[in-house]
Amino acid sequence: MFKSWAGKLAMSALAAATLCLLSLPARAQSGGEKTYKTKCAMCHSPDGSGSSPTGKALKVRPFCSAEVKKETDAELTEIIVKGKNKMPSYDKKLTETEVKDVVAYIRGLCK
């Protein structure tokens, strides 16, 4: 009986851990989506195309372009944190986790 109880406990713990790990990308996606919509979409457009009036005026690059797709996550992170051209720095405005989640969200726009 002890083995059965211990086995069930171990299986329950394993199942709970698996569910937590599987939900991490979804949580990052939803957190990244929220941050993207409040901080990025006005220039980069909700779909990442850069086709908003502001995006067109600033000539932002579409996230699904070959040029942006070839950039590493580290390069995108640096652009978000330090800014680039007319894009302001978000170093003091976003946490490290928010930046990471936004990069993940941006990557998901092109799938």
TORSE-702500 format. One line per field, with one value per residue: x negated, y negated, z of N, C-alpha, C, O in turn. Coordinates in Angstrom, 2 decimals, always signed. Layout:
BEGIN
nX [X,...]
nY [Y,...]
nZ [Z,...]
caX [X,...]
caY [Y,...]
caZ [Z,...]
cX [X,...]
cY [Y,...]
cZ [Z,...]
oX [X,...]
oY [Y,...]
oZ [Z,...]
***
This chain:
BEGIN
nX [-0.82,-1.98,-3.80,-2.07,-0.75,-2.93,-3.78,-1.55,-1.61,-4.07,-3.54,-1.49,-2.85,-4.69,-2.94,-1.82,-4.10,-4.75,-2.51,-2.84,-5.26,-4.52,-2.73,-4.24,-5.23,-2.76,-1.95,-4.02,-3.53,-0.98,-1.59,-3.56,-2.03,-0.21,-1.96,-3.11,-0.85,-0.29,-2.65,-3.97,-2.39,-1.24,-3.10,-4.28,-2.13,+0.73,+0.39,-2.29,-3.21,-3.95,-2.37,-0.83,+0.28,-1.68,-3.79,-4.29,-5.10,-7.43,-8.85,-9.09,-10.35,-8.79,-7.99,-7.93,-9.60,-12.42,-14.78,-14.34,-13.65,-16.06,-17.53,-18.86,-17.43,-18.77,-19.70,-17.26,-16.36,-18.30,-17.73,-15.17,-15.73,-17.79,-16.96,-16.61,-17.47,-14.70,-13.25,-12.48,-14.37,-13.58,-14.56,-14.20,-11.52,-10.45,-10.55,-13.10,-11.92,-9.54,-10.57,-11.74,-9.43,-8.06,-9.76,-9.45,-6.74,-6.75,-8.21,-6.34,-4.38,-4.92,-4.46]
nY [+1.19,-1.26,-1.68,-2.11,-4.45,-6.21,-6.09,-7.18,-9.74,-10.65,-10.57,-12.44,-14.75,-14.90,-15.28,-17.76,-19.41,-19.17,-20.38,-23.00,-23.72,-23.49,-25.55,-27.85,-29.06,-29.97,-31.78,-33.63,-34.43,-35.65,-37.70,-39.00,-39.75,-41.57,-43.62,-44.29,-45.25,-47.56,-49.07,-48.86,-48.42,-50.76,-51.91,-49.72,-48.29,-46.16,-43.62,-43.49,-44.44,-47.04,-48.85,-50.89,-54.34,-55.84,-54.02,-53.84,-56.47,-56.55,-54.62,-51.93,-48.60,-45.67,-42.98,-40.42,-40.47,-39.41,-40.58,-41.29,-38.81,-37.43,-38.51,-37.96,-36.88,-38.21,-40.47,-41.74,-42.20,-44.03,-46.20,-46.88,-47.53,-49.52,-51.19,-52.41,-54.23,-56.18,-54.96,-54.87,-54.20,-51.48,-50.76,-51.73,-51.48,-48.96,-45.72,-43.18,-40.68,-41.43,-42.44,-40.14,-38.59,-40.15,-39.92,-37.16,-37.19,-38.78,-37.10,-35.08,-36.27,-35.85,-33.24]
nZ [+0.00,+0.72,-1.35,-3.44,-2.62,-2.48,-5.11,-6.43,-5.37,-6.35,-9.10,-9.24,-8.47,-10.57,-12.72,-12.04,-12.12,-14.82,-16.03,-15.09,-16.35,-19.04,-19.22,-19.10,-21.62,-22.62,-20.65,-20.88,-23.46,-23.20,-21.39,-22.85,-25.03,-23.90,-23.01,-25.48,-26.86,-25.37,-25.40,-27.89,-30.21,-31.29,-32.98,-34.32,-35.22,-34.58,-35.70,-36.19,-38.58,-39.06,-40.32,-39.33,-39.10,-37.68,-37.70,-40.47,-40.97,-39.47,-40.69,-39.77,-39.44,-40.71,-38.56,-39.59,-41.72,-43.68,-42.84,-40.12,-39.06,-39.18,-37.14,-33.91,-30.75,-28.74,-30.09,-30.75,-28.17,-27.29,-28.98,-28.05,-25.38,-25.52,-27.54,-30.94,-33.79,-34.34,-32.40,-29.00,-25.97,-23.86,-21.48,-18.82,-18.64,-19.01,-17.51,-17.25,-17.67,-18.95,-21.35,-22.42,-22.74,-24.63,-26.84,-27.33,-27.98,-30.30,-32.00,-32.25,-33.81,-36.46,-37.09]
caX [+0.00,-2.86,-4.34,-0.99,-0.55,-4.12,-3.74,-0.51,-2.11,-5.12,-2.90,-0.77,-3.86,-5.21,-1.90,-1.72,-5.30,-4.62,-1.52,-3.46,-6.24,-3.83,-2.01,-5.17,-5.17,-1.47,-1.97,-4.93,-2.83,+0.06,-2.27,-4.19,-0.97,+0.29,-3.00,-3.21,+0.32,-0.32,-3.89,-4.59,-1.45,-0.92,-4.05,-4.57,-0.84,+1.08,-0.11,-3.74,-3.53,-4.44,-1.51,-0.06,-0.17,-2.95,-4.80,-4.64,-5.85,-8.76,-9.44,-9.48,-10.49,-7.84,-8.65,-8.01,-10.55,-13.63,-15.78,-14.07,-13.66,-17.44,-18.10,-18.76,-16.65,-19.64,-19.70,-15.96,-16.36,-19.14,-16.99,-14.11,-16.31,-18.58,-16.36,-17.34,-16.96,-13.69,-12.61,-13.07,-14.85,-12.61,-15.36,-13.61,-10.07,-10.08,-11.42,-13.79,-10.93,-8.64,-11.30,-11.84,-8.09,-7.75,-10.54,-8.76,-5.49,-7.11,-8.56,-5.10,-3.55,-5.26,-4.30]
caY [+0.00,-2.43,-1.91,-2.65,-5.83,-6.96,-6.16,-8.14,-11.07,-11.00,-10.82,-13.71,-15.81,-14.98,-15.88,-19.18,-20.07,-19.22,-21.41,-24.31,-23.98,-23.69,-26.83,-28.98,-29.81,-30.63,-32.94,-34.61,-34.95,-36.59,-38.86,-39.68,-40.35,-42.75,-44.66,-44.68,-46.07,-48.86,-49.82,-48.69,-48.32,-52.05,-52.12,-48.49,-47.72,-44.98,-42.41,-43.59,-44.82,-48.41,-49.57,-51.94,-55.66,-56.18,-53.09,-54.26,-57.72,-56.27,-53.57,-50.78,-47.36,-44.61,-41.91,-39.19,-40.65,-38.59,-41.35,-41.17,-37.38,-36.94,-39.04,-37.07,-37.40,-39.16,-41.71,-42.38,-42.68,-45.23,-47.28,-47.29,-48.12,-50.71,-52.00,-52.40,-55.29,-57.00,-54.19,-55.21,-53.15,-50.99,-50.26,-52.11,-51.35,-47.54,-44.83,-42.18,-39.67,-42.01,-42.50,-38.75,-38.19,-40.87,-39.27,-35.90,-37.52,-39.23,-35.90,-34.34,-36.95,-35.40,-31.79]
caZ [+0.00,+0.76,-2.69,-4.24,-2.19,-2.88,-6.56,-6.81,-5.00,-7.30,-10.39,-9.11,-8.47,-11.93,-13.56,-11.69,-12.64,-16.27,-16.36,-14.84,-17.39,-20.30,-19.22,-19.14,-22.86,-22.74,-19.77,-21.50,-24.63,-22.81,-20.82,-23.97,-25.84,-23.17,-23.08,-26.89,-27.22,-24.69,-25.63,-29.20,-31.34,-31.92,-34.08,-35.05,-35.62,-33.79,-36.34,-36.37,-39.96,-39.13,-41.26,-38.66,-39.58,-37.03,-38.22,-41.84,-40.88,-38.91,-41.54,-38.95,-40.19,-40.34,-37.80,-40.39,-42.82,-43.58,-42.09,-38.69,-38.70,-39.02,-35.91,-32.75,-29.63,-28.04,-30.86,-30.55,-26.79,-27.23,-29.62,-27.15,-24.17,-25.80,-28.59,-32.22,-34.66,-33.66,-31.33,-27.70,-25.07,-22.88,-20.37,-17.53,-18.73,-19.01,-16.76,-18.07,-18.02,-19.96,-22.62,-22.91,-23.18,-25.87,-27.91,-27.62,-28.65,-31.65,-32.77,-32.51,-34.81,-37.82,-37.24]
cX [-0.87,-3.41,-3.28,-0.76,-1.71,-4.16,-2.73,-0.96,-3.17,-4.52,-2.14,-1.74,-4.43,-4.20,-1.78,-2.91,-5.23,-3.64,-2.09,-4.44,-5.58,-3.11,-2.94,-5.14,-3.85,-1.42,-2.87,-4.24,-1.79,-0.54,-2.94,-3.17,-0.44,-0.70,-3.12,-2.07,+0.26,-1.54,-4.37,-3.63,-1.16,-1.87,-4.19,-3.32,-0.54,+0.53,-1.61,-4.17,-4.13,-3.59,-0.63,-0.53,-1.51,-4.07,-5.25,-5.49,-7.27,-9.53,-9.95,-9.49,-9.42,-8.58,-8.79,-8.93,-11.78,-14.69,-15.59,-14.14,-15.08,-18.11,-17.88,-17.86,-17.47,-19.67,-18.37,-15.86,-17.15,-18.42,-15.89,-14.67,-17.00,-17.94,-17.19,-16.67,-15.95,-12.96,-13.29,-13.55,-13.72,-13.29,-14.71,-12.10,-9.58,-11.06,-12.10,-12.82,-9.97,-9.31,-11.39,-10.49,-7.68,-8.51,-9.87,-7.46,-5.74,-7.44,-7.30,-4.20,-3.76,-5.09,-2.97]
cY [-1.26,-2.74,-2.54,-4.12,-6.70,-7.12,-7.18,-9.57,-11.55,-11.34,-12.15,-14.89,-16.01,-15.64,-17.38,-19.97,-20.21,-20.29,-22.81,-24.66,-24.24,-25.03,-28.03,-29.73,-30.56,-31.87,-34.02,-35.25,-35.97,-37.84,-39.68,-40.39,-41.63,-43.90,-45.18,-45.63,-47.46,-49.69,-49.84,-48.84,-49.65,-52.37,-50.87,-47.77,-46.46,-43.68,-42.43,-44.03,-46.21,-49.30,-50.63,-53.29,-56.07,-55.31,-53.45,-55.52,-57.50,-55.21,-52.39,-49.52,-46.37,-43.47,-40.62,-39.33,-39.77,-39.26,-41.18,-39.72,-36.87,-37.48,-38.06,-37.70,-38.44,-40.50,-42.46,-42.95,-43.97,-46.43,-47.80,-48.04,-49.45,-51.68,-51.93,-53.42,-56.13,-56.25,-54.52,-53.97,-52.76,-50.42,-50.55,-51.89,-49.91,-46.74,-43.86,-41.10,-40.19,-42.07,-41.11,-38.27,-38.88,-40.26,-37.96,-36.16,-37.95,-38.03,-35.11,-34.99,-36.42,-33.90,-31.46]
cZ [+0.00,-0.62,-3.58,-3.91,-2.66,-4.40,-7.05,-6.49,-5.99,-8.67,-10.36,-9.17,-9.87,-12.87,-13.29,-12.24,-14.15,-16.70,-16.15,-15.95,-18.73,-20.36,-19.28,-20.46,-23.03,-21.86,-20.34,-22.70,-24.21,-22.18,-21.90,-24.84,-25.18,-23.27,-24.50,-27.25,-26.58,-25.04,-27.09,-30.39,-32.01,-33.07,-34.95,-35.55,-34.80,-34.38,-36.60,-37.76,-40.09,-40.01,-40.61,-39.22,-38.97,-37.56,-39.62,-41.81,-40.40,-39.71,-40.70,-39.81,-39.76,-39.63,-38.60,-41.60,-42.59,-42.73,-40.58,-38.25,-38.45,-37.76,-34.77,-31.69,-28.86,-28.77,-30.70,-29.14,-26.67,-27.86,-28.70,-25.95,-24.47,-26.78,-29.85,-33.14,-33.89,-32.55,-30.01,-26.95,-24.11,-21.65,-19.01,-17.50,-18.67,-18.17,-17.73,-18.55,-19.08,-21.32,-23.23,-23.45,-24.47,-27.04,-28.30,-28.38,-30.10,-32.54,-33.15,-33.55,-36.21,-38.02,-37.84]
oX [-0.52,-3.47,-3.58,-0.60,-1.51,-4.53,-3.00,-0.71,-3.16,-4.95,-2.15,-1.48,-4.63,-4.57,-1.65,-2.74,-5.60,-3.91,-1.85,-4.44,-6.02,-2.92,-2.47,-5.03,-3.83,-0.89,-2.53,-4.36,-1.70,-0.05,-2.90,-3.41,-0.25,-0.32,-3.23,-2.28,+0.72,-1.47,-5.11,-4.02,-0.87,-1.48,-4.22,-3.43,-1.47,+0.22,-2.15,-5.36,-4.74,-4.02,+0.24,-1.63,-2.38,-5.17,-6.44,-6.47,-8.21,-10.70,-11.07,-8.73,-9.16,-9.66,-9.67,-9.02,-12.11,-15.41,-16.55,-14.64,-15.29,-19.15,-16.84,-17.58,-16.92,-19.66,-18.37,-15.33,-16.70,-18.49,-15.69,-14.14,-16.81,-18.32,-18.33,-15.44,-16.30,-12.15,-14.51,-13.17,-13.00,-12.69,-14.68,-11.46,-8.43,-12.25,-11.71,-12.88,-9.63,-8.68,-11.16,-10.44,-7.03,-7.94,-9.74,-7.13,-5.03,-7.00,-7.23,-3.33,-2.88,-5.55,-2.65]
oY [-2.24,-3.90,-3.41,-4.94,-7.81,-8.18,-7.95,-10.49,-12.70,-12.29,-12.89,-15.90,-17.14,-16.46,-18.17,-21.06,-21.25,-21.04,-23.71,-25.80,-25.11,-25.58,-29.15,-30.95,-31.67,-32.91,-35.20,-36.45,-37.04,-38.94,-40.91,-41.49,-42.64,-45.03,-46.39,-46.67,-48.43,-50.92,-50.74,-49.33,-49.67,-53.03,-50.97,-46.75,-45.77,-42.74,-41.48,-44.00,-46.53,-50.37,-51.20,-53.38,-56.59,-55.79,-53.38,-55.64,-58.16,-54.94,-51.91,-49.40,-46.23,-43.06,-39.81,-38.41,-39.43,-38.60,-40.97,-39.42,-35.99,-36.96,-37.42,-38.90,-39.43,-41.55,-43.68,-44.04,-44.92,-47.54,-49.00,-49.08,-50.42,-52.85,-51.46,-53.46,-56.73,-56.83,-54.46,-52.85,-53.62,-49.68,-49.67,-52.08,-49.67,-47.04,-43.76,-40.66,-39.46,-41.77,-40.93,-37.61,-38.27,-40.10,-37.67,-35.43,-37.52,-37.96,-34.54,-34.32,-36.53,-33.36,-30.29]
oZ [-0.66,-1.03,-4.39,-4.81,-3.16,-4.91,-7.97,-7.27,-6.41,-9.32,-11.34,-9.82,-10.32,-13.71,-14.22,-12.78,-14.70,-17.65,-16.96,-16.43,-19.49,-21.45,-19.50,-20.44,-23.55,-22.27,-20.30,-22.92,-24.81,-22.42,-21.88,-25.33,-25.85,-23.57,-24.71,-27.87,-27.18,-24.99,-27.47,-31.45,-33.21,-34.03,-36.18,-36.24,-34.37,-33.64,-37.17,-38.08,-41.11,-40.42,-41.27,-39.77,-39.67,-37.83,-39.94,-42.55,-40.86,-39.44,-40.89,-40.77,-38.57,-40.06,-38.31,-42.41,-41.46,-41.98,-39.84,-37.16,-37.62,-37.34,-34.68,-31.73,-28.38,-28.14,-30.53,-28.94,-26.02,-27.34,-28.58,-25.55,-23.73,-26.86,-29.84,-33.25,-32.88,-31.83,-29.89,-27.27,-23.60,-20.87,-18.15,-16.47,-18.31,-18.13,-18.89,-19.69,-20.01,-22.34,-24.43,-24.48,-25.32,-28.12,-29.49,-29.31,-31.01,-33.69,-34.24,-34.11,-37.06,-39.03,-38.04]
***
